[in-house]
């Protein structure tokens, strides 16, 4: 078979779980590791199905321009009419939370009040414009909870901005956002494959803002680094697959994904003390937790491999 499944990525730790499933299904594939490379615009791409797993947090692994290179590769593939899942439209959402919030609102999906700013003085002005306490900061191009800090006063923010602990977003855009207080310390992450709902994960947030579901992100460090071993079985499970009663919201998510050419995604929401639901993050480079899946006997990477296989054949 000349056709293959091509996986576009920059992190083997997150990709090996998919290639394992592709091997199980005896599907031909090739990984394109885009930390650096070239794109010959006058040369046709190979035949096959292409799946983009580029991450907004690639710069934390030394791959600063991987998303930019991937943008060029995806534009090249799409120009030549190749089948691309999570293509250029999806990547723009992955690396731009401002775009996420605007387009979620466009589809009637409520998001936290947010102000974007570039520059330390402007960040402080943005916090004043937000006009709500407490509030959080986060990076516009993020992933792994990058730049997420909670502030109860403007003075706290000003001290932080002038300290050595301040780290700007890699794209220079910092977000000031309404803090949503939940009556219980958890958020819900909904997973979609082929623009269809698969399952929901309840994520314990009592330890902070580290919400990545990948096994390597359970080590306990604040910024979810790639580690060597998951938490031990006797520790409290941070991720649990649960029933999701919000059928209307799931339907809105599916409509949003279809309208914006996003094929595979994890979308996160939180419920405040009044029962209002706020959607605050879209992950097009979504990962899955093996312990939660083993307990629920549902395996997203297997479903994703089957999805790609069907599209290839």
C-alpha positions, 0 to 999 in steps of 0.5 A: 500500500503506497498510502500512509497515515502521516502524524505531524508532531514534535513530542514522541512522549505524546505520540507513541501511544497513538503509534502503538495503536496503529501497530496493533491495527496493522496500519501503515504510518510515518511520523513527521517530527517538525522541530525543524525542516524544509518545505518545497512548495513546488513539490507535491506531498506524498499520498495519504492521510495527514493528522496534525498533533502540533502543540502550543507548548512546543517551545517549552521543549526547545521547539520554538518555531515548530508551530510556524513550520507546521503552518507552512506544512499544512498550507502546503498539504491543503494546497495540493488537496491532501486529506488533513485532520486538524489542519491549518484552521485547527492549528490557529485555534491551538496556538491562539486562545483569543481566537478560541474565546471569540469563536466559542462565543460566536457559537453561543458557548459562554467563556470567562471575561477576558482582556488581552495585553502586550507589555507589562504596563498594558497587562496592569491596565488590562487587569483594571479593565477586567474590573473583577477580583480575583482574576488569573493570568494565562499565556495566549499561546500556552498549553500545560498551564503556562502563565496561569497565576491567581491574583486577589489584588492589583497590587499582587499583580504589579509585584509579580510583573516586576519580579523575576518570576514573571514569564511572558507568553511566547507570542507576547500576548498575556491574558487577564481573565475572570476567575471562576470559583467552582463549589468543588475543585474539579473541571470537566474535559470533553473529548471528541474524535472525528468531531463526535463526542467520545467521553468526558473526564473529571479532573481534580484541580485541588493541586492547582492549574496543571490539567494535562491528562497525559500520563507523563503530566501526573508527576506533580510539577507545576508545569506538567513536564514530561516525566518517567513514571506516572503516579502510583496506583494507591494515590488519588486518581486525578482523572476519572471518566464520568457521565456528562449530563450537559447534552446541549453543551456537547451538541454545541461543541460538536457544532463548533468543531464542525464549523471550524474544521477541528477534527480531534479535540479536548474542550474544558469547562468549569461550573461556578457556584451559581451553576453557570458553565464557562468553557475556557480551553480547546486542546487540538493536540489532545492527550488521554490518561491511561489509568482513567481509560483502563478503569472505564474500559474505553481507549481514545487512542484506539478510537483515533487509530480506527478513525484514521484507518477508515479515512485511509482506506 
